Amino acid sequence: MPTSSARAAQVREWSYHLLILALGIVAVVAAVAEVARGGGVGTHFVAAAVIGVPLIVVIARFPMVLDAGASGIEVGFDSSVLMFLLCTMESAQAVIVWSAGVLATQALSGKRAAARVFNIGVGIVGGALATVVYGAIIDGTTIESPRGLLAVALAAVTYFVTDYVLSAVAITLSSGSPLRSTLVQTGTVPAIACFVPLDSLGYLAAVVARATPSWTLILFGIPLVTLLIATRAVTRGRENARRLTVLFGAAGRAQSLADRQAVAEALARDAAELLQMKDVQIRSAAPAEGEIGVEVQLGEETAWVVARAAHRARATVTGDQQALRALAAVASDAMARIDLIDEMLHLARHDPLTDLPNRAILLDRVTQALERARESNTQTALLFLDLDGFKPVNDRFGHGAGDLVLVDIAGRLRDCVREGDTVARLGGDEFAVLVEDVDPLGVPAMCQRILAAVEEGTVVGGQAIRLGVSVGVAFDRGHDTAASLLRNADLAMYEAKAGGKGRCVEYQPAMGRARVDRLELIDDLRGAVEADQIEVVYQPVVQVATGRVVGAEALARWNRAGVPVPPDTFIGIAEETGLIIALGEAVLRRVGTDAAALLVTEGEPFSLSVNISAAQLRSPGFIDTVRSAARATAGMYLILEITERQGVDLTGEVLAVMRAIADLGVRFAIDDFGVGFSSISYLHELPARVIKADAALSANIDQDDRARGLLRSVMEMGRTLGFHVVIEGIERASQLDIICEDAPYSMVQGYLLHRPMPLADLVALLRSESALEQPQV
């Protein structure tokens, strides 16, 4: 609803308009009375009305606009008809015809009621005053004289000044702007310069009409039409330039707006300024009849910019529609920029996979939670979660399936916490839960809900997968920072893993040394791999029938600060941290470098075996790494050993990689055969040529007949299927004797025969065997 000040302004505006209309009515009534006293009207009056009124209506549609905002002053050249009427008929009759023309013009204008009321009044009042001035100066003198020309010129100036001043007062009452700024317009002087000469055309037409046949007045149509078209071109050209300025300004301001509400408010202001209409609206309803509008997307809300549809001197309805469309495009671009910024901020603050807050936002919320807890003397807890058994999901089914599992787990975690708690993803399969204003006695119940939710498992590729989670809990001790609280929860989580996984452990100050040692071990291992400090030793493989060394298995060794690190320790860490790919590549490069020194035997090619991880088979550059190693070991058999304990999932991708590697002449061996999940179909699908029976199968063959029979069956199966057979774990002569008897076609490996040795020792061993085989001279 309008405010009291707005209502007061409307009252002042209407009072002024009605006053001007009343003055106009008085002038018309006086003119009618004067005509009546003179004996009425004749045919000349009728002809003047029939021709003059339509001519006034047409010329009035081509005014010059003196810009004064939404209520610009329109100065029409229709008064040239008034000058003609004054010069060719009685003054009172001229006022009546002129007033009829003004009424017809406003009736067809389509302007708002207040504007039409005022324009009728000011048109009639201006015409009446011009008539008075003309009559006072001409004073019975013929128009074909300087005095007649002066009378017309002063009458035209009087009409212009009356129209201009009364319009300026109306604008001041309507907008509240100072009268002086409204009166002093840059286009006022040019308007007068155009107005008086154009009105003088009426005088010239009257002079011609008195001296020549009436049809010659048609010749005045050419200059009249030319001037009107030129006026319209100037008016609309200036309006187009102004609108471009508004659009450029709006586009510039839009780049600095930071929220959608500011864009909507700026759109409303700019639309009103662009069209110079007061009643431009931003609303949800589409434009109705008699309105124009464009649709604009304001965030998630669709709105319409709507204005009155009206042909004006400044612009057409089509022009207004195009202007609104251009402004809506500016607003849409601003909204798109804000949406993009919001999306970028969201992505910067959230995990793109699960849409959970990320580590940075978690730490920020923990900091705020700790501050609130100290002010309110409440307790804050942080839970650090790491999934158990997640890595095999990625290895067996691929990272796409792993991502789906993480999204599922994120949803379960949200269901396990309170509405105000924060669930965040820290990376990989690590999550965290921030619990504010918590009762420490209630945290174990929350942990149990989380453990139960995760242990429900999931289904991947049609197979049920069991998962678990290890949870570390840290409570604020009054002096913790966000970073220290997260570190404490992390240490507690590793304590839970070390204690058997699937557990919830609360942080204790004594924890952490083992975790710190492990982190240091990881950093040192990463540095050793990058610095190529991983050494390789070789354990010979012996052919049972001949006793010759026919190959060797390359084994990684690492000395940390001069102290050997057990292979199971650093290889396990490499598997868990993803360093296994870089470690495997380092071993393959070293084997390729050492290969040249091992070409010391003749006869059957020597074989070099390298253990690889299932993760390497999924590494994008693994085929290229193997290709380089195969070139470096030319003249030998390069064998890649895959341990069966890793449960290599025979996806199409993995099999394609293995076949591509086999096409390079590289062989595959199934390591630790017999203790995993071997099956005939497994052996059939893998492009493998060698099986290595696990040491557990040979451990008791010299003491247990069943163990001996089992190993013999496995070896015979492998031989029947066309595999080369290697038996691991030979540490006693009695084991070797049984193998010589049961599987003389096989190869053996173990400490009884040879321990892992440096390259130089292996080269010396091969040279000594080669020398023994040479014929004695």
C-alpha positions in Angstrom: 0.0 0.0 0.0 1.2 3.5 -0.7 2.7 5.5 2.2 1.3 8.6 3.6 3.9 10.8 1.8 3.1 9.0 -1.5 -0.6 9.6 -1.0 0.0 13.2 -0.2 2.1 13.5 -3.4 -0.8 12.0 -5.4 -3.2 14.4 -3.9 -1.0 17.4 -4.8 -0.5 16.0 -8.4 -4.2 15.5 -9.0 -5.2 18.8 -7.5 -2.7 20.6 -9.8 -3.9 18.6 -12.9 -7.6 19.3 -12.1 -6.7 23.0 -11.7 -5.1 23.2 -15.1 -8.0 21.3 -16.6 -10.5 23.7 -15.0 -8.6 26.7 -16.5 -8.8 25.0 -19.9 -12.5 24.4 -19.5 -13.0 28.0 -18.6 -11.1 29.0 -21.8 -13.3 26.7 -24.0 -16.5 27.9 -22.4 -15.5 31.5 -23.0 -14.7 30.7 -26.6 -18.0 29.0 -27.1 -19.8 31.9 -25.6 -18.0 34.3 -27.8 -18.9 32.3 -31.0 -22.5 32.1 -29.8 -22.6 35.9 -29.4 -21.1 36.3 -32.9 -23.9 34.4 -34.6 -22.6 30.8 -34.6 -20.4 29.0 -37.0 -20.3 28.6 -40.7 -19.0 26.1 -43.3 -15.5 27.5 -42.9 -15.5 26.5 -39.3 -16.7 23.0 -40.1 -14.1 22.6 -42.8 -11.4 23.8 -40.5 -12.6 21.3 -37.8 -12.8 18.4 -40.2 -9.3 19.0 -41.5 -7.6 20.5 -38.5 -8.6 18.1 -35.8 -7.1 14.9 -37.5 -4.1 17.0 -38.5 -3.5 18.0 -34.9 -3.8 14.3 -33.8 -1.3 13.2 -36.3 1.3 15.9 -35.7 0.9 15.4 -31.9 2.3 11.9 -32.2 5.7 13.3 -33.2 6.7 15.5 -30.3 10.2 16.4 -29.2 11.0 15.0 -25.7 13.0 17.1 -23.2 14.3 14.5 -20.9 13.2 14.9 -17.3 13.2 11.3 -16.2 10.0 9.2 -16.1 7.9 12.2 -16.8 9.9 13.9 -19.6 8.4 17.0 -21.1 7.0 16.4 -24.5 6.9 19.5 -26.7 4.6 19.0 -29.7 4.6 20.8 -33.1 0.9 20.5 -33.5 0.7 24.1 -32.4 1.6 25.0 -36.0 -2.0 24.1 -36.8 -3.1 26.5 -34.1 -1.1 29.3 -35.8 -2.8 28.5 -39.1 -6.2 28.6 -37.4 -5.5 31.9 -35.7 -4.4 33.4 -39.1 -7.5 32.1 -41.0 -10.5 32.4 -38.6 -11.9 34.1 -35.6 -9.9 33.7 -32.4 -12.8 32.0 -30.5 -13.5 29.6 -33.3 -9.8 28.8 -33.5 -9.7 28.0 -29.8 -12.7 25.7 -30.2 -11.2 23.7 -33.1 -7.8 23.6 -31.3 -9.5 22.3 -28.1 -11.3 19.6 -30.0 -8.0 18.5 -31.5 -6.4 18.4 -28.1 -9.2 16.3 -26.7 -9.0 13.9 -29.7 -5.2 13.6 -29.3 -5.4 12.7 -25.6 -8.3 10.3 -26.1 -6.2 8.3 -28.5 -2.9 8.6 -26.6 -3.3 5.6 -24.3 -1.5 7.4 -21.5 -2.5 7.1 -17.9 -5.6 9.1 -16.7 -3.6 11.7 -14.8 -1.4 12.5 -17.7 -4.4 12.8 -20.1 -6.2 15.1 -17.7 -3.2 17.4 -17.4 -2.4 17.4 -21.2 -5.9 18.4 -22.1 -5.8 21.2 -19.6 -2.3 22.5 -20.5 -3.0 22.2 -24.3 -6.2 24.3 -24.1 -4.7 26.8 -21.7 -1.6 27.2 -23.8 -3.7 27.6 -27.0 -5.9 30.2 -25.2 -2.9 32.2 -24.0 -1.3 32.1 -27.5 -4.6 33.3 -28.9 -4.7 36.2 -26.5 -1.1 37.2 -27.3 -1.7 36.9 -31.1 -4.9 39.0 -30.9 -3.2 41.7 -28.8 -0.3 42.1 -31.2 -2.1 41.7 -34.6 -4.8 44.1 -33.5 -6.6 44.1 -36.8 -3.5 44.4 -38.9 -3.2 42.1 -41.9 -1.2 39.0 -41.4 0.9 39.7 -44.6 3.0 42.1 -42.6 6.0 42.1 -40.2 3.5 42.7 -37.4 1.6 39.6 -38.4 4.7 37.5 -38.4 5.7 38.9 -35.0 2.3 38.1 -33.7 2.6 34.5 -34.8 6.1 34.1 -33.5 5.2 35.5 -30.0 2.0 33.4 -29.9 4.2 30.3 -30.6 6.7 31.3 -27.9 3.8 31.8 -25.5 2.4 28.4 -26.2 5.8 26.7 -25.8 6.6 28.5 -22.6 3.1 27.8 -21.1 3.4 24.1 -22.0 7.0 23.8 -20.8 6.5 25.7 -17.5 3.2 24.0 -16.5 4.7 20.6 -17.4 7.8 21.3 -15.3 5.7 22.2 -12.3 3.7 18.9 -12.8 6.9 16.9 -12.8 8.2 18.7 -9.7 4.9 17.9 -7.8 5.1 14.3 -9.0 8.7 13.4 -8.5 9.7 15.9 -5.8 12.7 17.1 -7.9 13.6 20.8 -7.7 11.7 23.0 -10.2 14.9 24.7 -11.4 16.6 21.4 -12.4 13.4 20.4 -14.3 13.2 23.7 -16.1 16.9 23.9 -17.0 17.2 21.1 -19.7 20.0 20.9 -22.2 17.5 20.5 -25.0 15.3 23.5 -24.2 17.1 26.1 -26.5 17.2 23.7 -29.5 13.6 22.9 -28.9 12.6 26.6 -29.1 14.8 27.0 -32.1 12.9 24.2 -33.8 9.5 25.0 -32.4 9.1 28.6 -33.5 10.1 28.1 -37.1 7.9 25.0 -37.4 4.9 26.9 -35.9 5.7 29.6 -38.5 4.8 27.0 -41.2 1.2 27.5 -40.0 1.6 31.3 -40.6 3.2 30.7 -44.0 0.4 28.2 -45.0 -2.2 30.9 -44.0 -0.5 33.5 -46.2 -0.3 31.1 -49.1 -4.0 30.1 -48.6 -5.1 33.7 -48.8 -3.2 34.4 -52.0 -3.5 31.1 -53.9 -5.9 28.3 -54.5 -6.4 26.0 -51.4 -4.9 22.9 -53.1 -1.5 24.5 -53.0 -1.5 23.8 -49.2 -0.6 20.3 -50.1 2.9 21.4 -50.8 3.4 22.1 -47.1 3.1 18.4 -46.4 6.6 17.7 -47.7 8.5 20.0 -45.2 6.0 19.1 -42.4 6.5 15.3 -42.9 10.3 15.8 -43.1 10.5 17.8 -39.9 8.3 15.3 -38.0 10.3 12.4 -39.1 13.5 14.2 -38.2 12.1 15.0 -34.8 11.2 11.4 -34.2 14.6 10.2 -35.3 16.3 12.7 -33.0 14.1 11.8 -30.1 14.5 8.0 -30.4 18.2 8.2 -31.3 18.8 10.1 -28.1 16.6 7.6 -26.2 18.5 4.6 -27.7 21.8 6.2 -26.6 20.4 6.8 -23.1 19.2 3.2 -22.9 22.6 1.9 -24.0 24.2 4.0 -21.2 21.8 2.5 -18.7 22.4 -1.1 -19.9 26.2 -0.6 -19.8 25.9 0.8 -16.3 23.7 -2.1 -15.2 26.1 -4.6 -16.7 29.0 -3.0 -14.9 27.2 -2.9 -11.5 26.0 -6.5 -11.9 29.6 -7.7 -11.8 30.0 -6.4 -8.2 26.8 -7.8 -6.8 27.3 -10.6 -4.4 23.8 -12.0 -3.7 20.6 -12.8 -5.5 18.5 -10.2 -3.5 20.9 -7.5 -4.6 20.5 -8.5 -8.2 16.7 -8.5 -8.0 16.7 -5.0 -6.4 19.1 -3.7 -9.1 17.0 -5.2 -11.8 13.9 -3.4 -10.5 15.8 0.0 -10.4 17.5 -0.5 -13.7 14.2 -1.5 -15.5 12.4 1.6 -14.2 15.4 3.8 -15.3 15.7 2.0 -18.7 12.1 2.5 -19.7 11.6 5.7 -17.6 8.4 4.3 -16.3 7.4 4.4 -12.6 5.2 1.3 -12.7 7.7 -1.3 -13.8 7.2 -4.5 -11.6 9.2 -7.6 -10.7 6.6 -10.3 -10.0 5.8 -14.0 -10.4 2.8 -13.5 -12.7 3.3 -13.2 -16.5 2.3 -10.0 -18.2 -1.4 -9.5 -18.7 -3.2 -7.8 -21.6 -1.9 -4.3 -22.1 1.5 -5.2 -20.6 4.9 -6.3 -21.8 7.4 -8.4 -19.9 10.3 -10.8 -20.0 11.1 -13.9 -17.9 14.2 -13.9 -15.8 15.7 -16.6 -13.6 16.5 -15.2 -10.1 18.3 -18.2 -8.6 15.7 -21.0 -8.1 12.8 -18.5 -8.6 11.4 -17.6 -12.0 10.2 -14.0 -12.1 8.8 -11.5 -14.7 9.8 -8.0 -15.4 6.6 -6.3 -16.4 5.7 -2.8 -17.6 2.8 -1.1 -19.3 2.6 -1.6 -23.1 2.4 1.9 -24.6 3.6 3.5 -27.8 5.4 6.7 -26.7 7.4 9.4 -28.3 10.5 7.9 -26.9 10.0 4.3 -28.0 7.6 1.7 -29.3 6.2 -1.3 -27.4 8.6 -3.5 -29.4 11.5 -1.3 -28.4 10.5 -1.5 -24.7 10.3 -5.2 -25.0 13.7 -5.5 -26.5 15.2 -3.2 -23.9 13.7 -5.4 -21.1 15.0 -8.5 -22.8 18.6 -7.0 -22.8 18.3 -6.0 -19.2 17.0 -9.5 -18.2 20.1 -11.0 -19.9 22.3 -8.8 -17.8 20.5 -10.0 -14.6 20.6 -13.6 -15.8 24.4 -13.3 -16.3 24.8 -11.8 -12.9 22.8 -14.7 -11.4 24.8 -17.3 -13.3 28.0 -15.7 -12.0 26.7 -15.8 -8.4 25.5 -19.4 -8.9 29.0 -20.3 -10.3 30.7 -18.7 -7.4 28.4 -20.5 -4.9 29.0 -23.8 -6.7 32.8 -23.2 -6.6 32.6 -22.3 -2.9 30.5 -25.4 -2.3 33.0 -27.6 -4.2 35.9 -26.0 -2.3 34.2 -26.7 1.0 32.7 -30.2 0.3 33.8 -33.5 -0.9 32.7 -33.8 -4.6 31.8 -37.5 -4.3 29.7 -37.6 -1.1 28.9 -33.9 -0.8 30.0 -34.1 2.8 32.1 -31.2 4.3 35.8 -31.7 3.6 38.7 -31.6 5.9 39.1 -27.8 5.8 35.5 -27.1 6.7 35.6 -29.8 9.4 38.6 -28.1 11.1 36.8 -24.7 10.8 33.7 -26.1 12.5 35.8 -27.9 15.1 37.5 -24.6 16.0 34.1 -22.9 16.3 32.7 -25.8 18.4 35.7 -25.6 20.8 35.1 -21.9 21.3 31.4 -22.4 22.0 32.1 -25.3 24.3 34.5 -23.2 26.4 32.0 -20.4 26.6 29.1 -22.7 27.6 31.2 -25.2 29.6 30.0 -28.1 27.5 31.9 -31.1 26.0 33.0 -31.6 22.4 33.9 -35.0 20.8 35.5 -35.9 17.5 35.3 -39.3 15.9 37.8 -40.5 13.3 36.6 -43.4 11.2 38.5 -45.6 8.8 36.8 -48.4 6.8 38.1 -51.9 7.3 38.3 -54.1 4.2 37.6 -51.3 1.7 40.8 -51.5 -0.3 40.0 -55.0 -1.8 36.7 -53.5 -3.1 38.7 -51.0 -5.3 41.2 -53.7 -6.3 38.6 -56.3 -7.3 35.8 -54.2 -8.6 37.5 -50.9 -9.6 37.3 -47.4 -8.3 33.8 -46.7 -9.7 32.3 -49.4 -7.5 34.4 -48.1 -4.6 32.9 -44.7 -5.1 29.4 -46.1 -4.9 30.3 -47.8 -1.6 31.6 -44.6 -0.1 28.5 -42.7 -1.1 26.4 -45.4 0.6 28.5 -45.3 3.7 28.2 -41.5 3.9 24.4 -41.8 3.9 24.5 -44.4 6.7 26.8 -42.2 8.8 24.3 -39.3 8.4 21.6 -41.5 9.7 23.6 -42.5 12.8 24.2 -39.0 14.2 22.1 -36.2 15.5 20.8 -33.4 13.3 23.3 -30.8 14.5 26.4 -33.1 14.3 28.8 -32.8 11.3 29.8 -35.8 9.2 32.8 -35.1 7.0 34.9 -37.0 4.5 38.6 -36.5 5.1 39.7 -38.4 2.0 39.9 -42.0 0.7 37.9 -44.2 3.1 38.4 -41.9 6.1 35.5 -40.0 7.7 35.0 -37.9 10.8 32.1 -36.9 13.0 32.0 -33.8 15.1 29.7 -34.0 18.1 28.9 -30.8 20.0 27.4 -30.5 23.5 27.7 -34.2 24.0 27.4 -36.4 27.1 30.6 -38.6 27.1 28.5 -41.5 28.3 26.4 -41.3 25.1 29.3 -41.5 22.6 29.8 -45.3 22.9 26.1 -45.8 21.9 26.7 -43.6 18.8 29.9 -45.6 18.0 27.9 -48.8 18.2 25.3 -47.5 15.8 28.1 -46.6 13.4 29.7 -50.0 13.7 26.4 -51.8 13.2 25.5 -49.6 10.2 28.8 -50.2 8.4 29.0 -54.0 9.2 25.7 -54.5 7.4 27.9 -54.7 4.4 26.9 -53.9 0.8 26.5 -55.5 -2.6 29.0 -54.8 -5.4 28.7 -56.3 -8.8 26.1 -58.7 -7.5 28.4 -60.0 -4.7 27.9 -59.3 -1.0 30.8 -57.5 0.4 31.6 -57.4 4.2 32.9 -54.1 5.5 33.9 -52.9 8.9 35.0 -49.6 10.5 37.6 -48.7 13.1 36.6 -45.6 15.2 38.9 -43.4 17.3 37.3 -41.0 19.7 38.9 -37.8 21.1 37.3 -35.5 23.7 38.3 -31.9 24.1 40.6 -31.6 27.1 40.2 -27.9 27.5 43.3 -26.8 25.6 43.0 -28.7 22.3 43.0 -27.1 18.9 41.1 -28.4 16.0 44.3 -29.9 14.6 45.3 -31.6 17.9 41.8 -33.0 18.4 41.8 -34.5 14.9 45.2 -35.9 15.5 44.2 -37.5 18.8 41.1 -39.1 17.2 43.3 -40.4 14.4 45.7 -42.0 16.8 42.9 -43.6 18.7 41.6 -45.0 15.4 44.9 -46.6 14.6 44.8 -48.1 18.1 41.5 -49.6 17.2 42.9 -51.1 14.0 45.9 -52.5 15.9 43.6 -54.1 18.4 41.7 -56.1 15.8 39.6 -53.6 13.8 35.9 -53.1 14.0 36.3 -51.4 17.4 35.8 -48.0 19.0 38.7 -46.7 21.1 39.0 -43.5 23.1 42.2 -41.5 22.9 44.6 -41.7 25.8 47.7 -39.5 26.1 49.9 -42.6 26.1 48.9 -43.4 22.6 50.7 -42.1 19.6 54.3 -43.3 19.6 53.6 -46.3 17.4 51.6 -44.2 15.1 54.3 -41.5 14.9 56.8 -44.3 14.2 54.6 -45.7 11.5 54.2 -42.3 9.8 58.0 -41.7 9.9 58.4 -45.2 8.4 56.0 -44.3 5.6 57.8 -41.0 4.9 61.2 -42.8 4.9 59.9 -45.5 2.5 58.5 -42.9 0.1 61.9 -41.1 0.2 63.8 -44.4 -0.4 61.6 -45.3 -3.4 62.0 -41.8 -4.9 65.8 -41.9 -4.3 66.0 -45.4 -5.8 67.4 -46.8 -2.6 65.4 -50.1 -2.7 67.8 -53.0 -3.2 67.1 -56.2 -5.0 68.4 -59.7 -4.1 67.9 -62.9 -6.0 66.9 -66.3 -4.8 67.8 -69.0 -7.3 65.4 -71.5 -8.7 66.8 -75.0 -9.3 65.7 -77.6 -11.8 65.2 -80.9 -9.9 66.3 -83.2 -12.7 69.7 -81.5 -13.3 70.4 -79.5 -10.1 71.1 -76.5 -12.3 70.1 -72.9 -11.4 67.6 -72.1 -14.2 66.2 -68.9 -12.8 66.0 -66.5 -9.9 63.3 -64.6 -8.1 63.9 -60.9 -7.5 63.1 -59.8 -3.9 63.0 -56.2 -2.7 65.1 -55.3 0.4 65.3 -52.0 2.3 67.9 -50.8 4.7 66.6 -47.9 6.8 69.5 -46.0 8.3 71.6 -49.1 7.9 69.0 -51.4 9.6 67.2 -53.9 7.5 63.4 -53.5 7.5 61.5 -56.8 7.3 60.0 -57.2 3.8 56.6 -58.1 5.1 56.6 -54.8 7.0 57.5 -52.3 4.3 55.7 -54.2 1.5 52.5 -54.2 3.7 52.9 -50.5 4.2 53.4 -49.9 0.5 50.2 -51.9 -0.2 48.2 -49.8 2.3 49.5 -46.4 1.2 49.6 -47.0 -2.6 53.4 -46.9 -2.7 53.3 -50.4 -4.0 53.0 -49.2 -7.6 56.1 -47.0 -7.4 57.9 -49.7 -5.4 57.1 -52.3 -8.1 58.3 -50.1 -10.9 61.6 -49.5 -9.0 62.1 -53.3 -8.7 61.4 -53.8 -12.4 63.8 -51.1 -13.4 66.5 -52.6 -11.2 65.9 -56.1 -12.6 66.2 -54.7 -16.1 69.5 -53.1 -15.2 70.9 -56.3 -13.6 69.8 -58.5 -16.5 72.8 -57.9 -18.7 75.1 -59.3 -15.9 73.2 -62.6 -15.8 73.7 -63.5 -19.4 76.5 -65.9 -18.5 74.9 -69.3 -19.2 74.3 -71.1 -22.5 71.5 -73.5 -23.4 68.0 -72.9 -22.0 67.3 -69.2 -21.3 67.5 -68.0 -17.8 64.3 -66.8 -16.1 63.9 -63.8 -13.9 60.8 -63.6 -11.7 59.4 -60.3 -10.2 56.5 -60.1 -7.8 53.8 -57.7 -8.7 50.7 -56.3 -6.9 47.1 -56.5 -8.2 47.1 -52.7 -7.9 49.9 -52.5 -10.5 47.7 -54.3 -13.1 45.3 -51.4 -12.8 47.9 -48.7 -13.0 47.6 -46.8 -16.4 51.3 -46.9 -17.1 52.1 -50.5 -16.1 52.2 -52.0 -19.6 54.8 -49.4 -20.6 56.9 -50.2 -17.5 56.8 -53.9 -18.3 57.6 -53.3 -22.0 60.8 -51.4 -20.9 61.7 -54.3 -18.6 61.1 -56.9 -21.3 63.4 -55.1 -23.7 66.1 -54.9 -21.0 65.8 -58.6 -20.2 65.9 -59.7 -23.9 67.4 -63.2 -24.1 65.7 -64.3 -20.8 62.3 -65.2 -19.6 60.7 -62.3 -17.6 58.1 -63.8 -15.3 55.6 -61.7 -13.3 54.4 -63.4 -10.1 50.9 -62.7 -8.8 50.3 -64.0 -5.3 47.0 -65.8 -5.0 46.4 -64.4 -1.6 45.6 -61.0 -3.2 42.5 -62.4 -4.8 43.0 -60.8 -8.2 39.6 -60.1 -9.7 39.5 -61.2 -13.3 37.6 -58.3 -14.7 37.8 -57.6 -18.4 40.1 -54.7 -17.8 42.6 -56.9 -15.8 42.5 -59.7 -18.3 43.1 -57.3 -21.1 46.2 -55.9 -19.4 47.5 -59.4 -18.7 47.0 -60.6 -22.3 48.7 -57.4 -23.6 51.7 -58.2 -21.4 51.7 -61.8 -22.4 51.8 -60.7 -26.0 55.1 -59.0 -25.2 56.6 -62.5 -24.4 56.3 -62.0 -20.7 55.1 -64.9 -18.6 52.8 -64.9 -15.6 53.2 -67.1 -12.5 50.7 -67.8 -9.8 52.6 -67.5 -6.6 51.6 -69.1 -3.2 49.4 -71.5 -5.2 47.2 -73.8 -3.2 46.5 -71.6 -0.2 44.1 -69.1 -1.8 41.0 -69.7 -3.9 42.3 -71.6 -6.8 40.0 -73.3 -9.2 40.3 -75.0 -12.6 38.4 -72.1 -14.2 40.8 -69.7 -12.5 43.8 -71.4 -14.0 42.1 -71.5 -17.4 41.2 -67.8 -17.5 44.6 -66.4 -16.5 47.3 -66.2 -19.2 49.7 -67.9 -16.8 52.5 -70.4 -17.6 53.9 -71.1 -14.2 52.5 -72.2 -10.8 54.5 -71.9 -7.6 53.3 -74.2 -4.9 53.2 -72.5 -1.6 55.7 -73.5 1.1 52.8 -74.6 3.3 52.2 -77.5 0.9 55.8 -78.8 1.1 56.4 -78.1 4.7 55.5 -81.6 6.0 55.8 -83.8 3.0 58.7 -85.7 4.6 56.6 -86.3 7.8 53.0 -86.7 6.6 51.9 -89.0 3.8 48.7 -87.0 3.3 50.7 -83.8 2.9 52.9 -85.6 0.4 49.9 -86.9 -1.5 48.3 -83.4 -1.6 51.5 -81.8 -3.0 51.8 -84.6 -5.6 48.2 -84.1 -6.7 48.7 -80.4 -7.1 51.9 -80.9 -9.1 50.3 -83.4 -11.4 47.4 -81.2 -12.0 49.6 -78.3 -12.9 51.7 -80.5 -15.2 48.6 -81.9 -16.9 47.4 -78.4 -17.6 50.7 -77.5 -19.2 52.2 -75.3 -16.4 55.8 -75.2 -15.3 55.8 -76.1 -11.6 58.0 -74.6 -8.9 57.9 -75.9 -5.4 58.7 -73.3 -2.7 60.0 -73.7 0.9 62.5 -76.5 0.5 64.6 -76.3 3.7 65.5 -80.0 4.4 67.2 -82.7 2.3 64.4 -85.1 3.1 61.9 -82.7 1.4 64.1 -82.6 -1.7 64.5 -86.4 -1.8 60.7 -86.8 -1.9 60.3 -84.2 -4.6 63.0 -85.9 -6.7 61.0 -89.0 -6.4 57.5 -87.7 -6.9 58.0 -84.7 -9.2 61.4 -84.9 -11.0 60.1 -82.6 -13.7 59.6 -79.7 -11.3 61.8 -76.9 -10.1 62.4 -76.0 -6.4 63.3 -73.0 -4.4 64.3 -72.8 -0.7 67.0 -72.1 1.9 68.3 -75.7 1.6 69.4 -74.9 -1.9 70.2 -71.1 -1.9 69.3 -68.2 0.2 68.5 -64.8 -1.4 71.8 -63.3 -2.6 73.1 -60.1 -4.1 73.6 -59.8 -7.8 77.3 -60.4 -7.7 76.9 -63.6 -5.8 74.3 -64.9 -8.2 76.6 -64.0 -11.2 79.4 -65.9 -9.5 77.2 -68.9 -8.8 76.1 -69.0 -12.5 79.7 -68.7 -13.7 80.8 -71.6 -11.4 78.0 -73.8 -12.7 78.9 -72.9 -16.3 82.5 -73.7 -15.7 81.6 -77.1 -14.3 79.6 -77.9 -17.3 82.5 -77.1 -19.7 84.4 -80.3 -21.0 87.8 -80.8 -19.3 90.8 -80.5 -21.6 
